[in-house]
Amino acid sequence: PPSPPPPSPSPPLPSPPPPLAPCDNAGAPIPTGLFLDIAQSNLTCNNLGGLGPDKNCTQREIRFSNIGWDYLDGLSPPIKLDLVVTNLTFYNPNRVIRNGRTADANGVLFQGDFGQVNLADNEKCEFLYQF
């Protein structure tokens, strides 16, 4: 007698659902990853290369304090972030008063939404940006 046909292969198992984002007790999503906002940061030191204009700061850096948060996995407590800018090579600015934050729409220094580093024309410098 003829042999029976081979059994049909089993259907593939369905894919597991994607992982759910962490939620708080009320079911609201908990943020994860990085959040950065230079506009809401504080310019706490503006003395790149020790050249000012903030001579009260003894560090040779530009520091934007509270520039953002690292929410990590959403389960661990978030970490506040500062951004620190230092020069690694010779730094020759045109006008150090232009370092730090841009001017706002009314021309008020250090109130704009962006950070900036001033460098003289035809100059090169390597900078280190650290959180």
C-alpha positions as CSV (number, residue, x, y, z in Angstrom):
1,P,0.0,0.0,0.0
2,P,1.1,3.6,-0.6
3,S,2.7,5.5,2.4
4,P,0.7,8.3,3.9
5,P,1.7,11.9,3.1
6,P,4.2,13.6,5.5
7,P,2.6,15.6,8.2
8,S,2.0,19.3,7.5
9,P,4.5,21.6,9.2
10,S,3.3,23.4,12.2
11,P,2.3,27.0,11.6
12,P,5.0,29.5,12.9
13,L,4.5,30.9,16.3
14,P,3.4,34.5,16.4
15,S,6.0,37.2,17.2
16,P,5.9,38.5,20.8
17,P,4.4,41.9,21.3
18,P,6.8,44.9,21.5
19,P,7.8,45.8,25.0
20,L,5.6,48.3,26.7
21,A,7.0,51.7,27.6
22,P,7.3,52.2,31.4
23,C,4.3,53.9,33.0
24,D,3.7,55.6,36.3
25,N,1.0,54.5,38.7
26,A,-1.7,56.5,36.8
27,G,-0.7,54.8,33.5
28,A,1.0,57.8,32.0
29,P,4.2,57.1,30.1
30,I,7.5,57.7,31.9
31,P,10.1,59.5,29.8
32,T,13.2,57.6,28.7
33,G,16.4,58.7,27.1
34,L,17.8,62.2,26.9
35,F,16.0,65.6,27.0
36,L,18.1,68.7,26.1
37,D,17.0,72.3,26.1
38,I,19.7,75.0,26.0
39,A,17.1,77.7,26.0
40,Q,16.1,76.7,29.6
41,S,19.7,76.2,30.8
42,N,21.6,78.6,33.0
43,L,25.0,80.0,31.8
44,T,26.9,79.5,35.1
45,C,30.4,80.0,33.8
46,N,31.6,81.9,30.7
47,N,35.4,81.8,30.8
48,L,36.5,79.6,27.9
49,G,40.3,79.3,27.9
50,G,40.4,81.6,31.0
51,L,39.8,84.6,28.7
52,G,36.4,85.8,30.2
53,P,34.2,87.6,29.9
54,D,33.1,86.0,33.3
55,K,36.2,86.7,35.4
56,N,34.4,85.5,38.5
57,C,34.5,81.9,37.2
58,T,37.8,80.3,38.0
59,Q,37.2,77.4,35.7
60,R,38.5,77.7,32.1
61,E,35.2,76.7,30.5
62,I,31.7,77.6,29.3
63,R,29.1,75.8,31.5
64,F,25.5,75.5,30.7
65,S,23.9,74.2,33.9
66,N,20.7,72.2,33.9
67,I,20.7,71.8,30.1
68,G,18.7,68.7,30.3
69,W,17.9,65.3,31.9
70,D,19.0,61.7,31.2
71,Y,15.9,59.6,32.0
72,L,17.9,56.4,31.4
73,D,15.4,53.5,31.3
74,G,12.5,55.4,32.8
75,L,12.7,53.3,35.9
76,S,15.8,54.8,37.5
77,P,15.8,58.4,38.9
78,P,16.7,60.9,36.1
79,I,20.1,62.6,36.2
80,K,20.4,66.4,35.7
81,L,22.9,67.3,33.0
82,D,25.3,70.2,32.5
83,L,27.1,70.9,29.3
84,V,30.8,71.9,29.7
85,V,32.8,73.3,26.8
86,T,36.6,73.5,27.1
87,N,39.3,74.1,24.5
88,L,41.8,71.4,23.8
89,T,44.1,73.5,21.6
90,F,45.1,77.2,21.5
91,Y,42.0,79.3,21.6
92,N,42.0,82.7,20.0
93,P,38.6,84.4,20.1
94,N,37.6,87.5,18.2
95,R,35.3,88.9,21.0
96,V,34.8,86.7,24.1
97,I,31.7,88.7,25.0
98,R,30.0,86.7,22.2
99,N,30.6,83.4,24.0
100,G,27.9,81.6,25.9
101,R,24.4,82.2,24.7
102,T,23.2,84.1,21.7
103,A,21.4,87.4,22.1
104,D,17.6,87.3,22.1
105,A,15.4,89.0,19.5
106,N,15.9,92.3,21.3
107,G,19.7,92.0,21.2
108,V,20.0,91.3,24.9
109,L,23.2,89.2,25.4
110,F,23.0,85.7,26.9
111,Q,19.2,85.5,26.6
112,G,18.9,83.7,23.3
113,D,18.0,80.0,22.6
114,F,21.3,78.8,21.3
115,G,24.9,78.4,22.6
116,Q,27.8,79.8,20.8
117,V,31.6,79.9,20.9
118,N,33.4,82.8,19.3
119,L,36.5,82.2,17.2
120,A,38.7,84.8,15.4
121,D,38.7,84.6,11.6
122,N,41.2,82.1,10.1
123,E,41.7,80.4,13.4
124,K,41.3,76.8,14.4
125,C,40.6,75.2,17.7
126,E,39.5,71.8,19.0
127,F,36.8,71.9,21.6
128,L,35.6,69.2,24.0
129,Y,31.9,69.1,24.8
130,Q,31.0,67.0,27.9
131,F,27.8,66.2,29.8
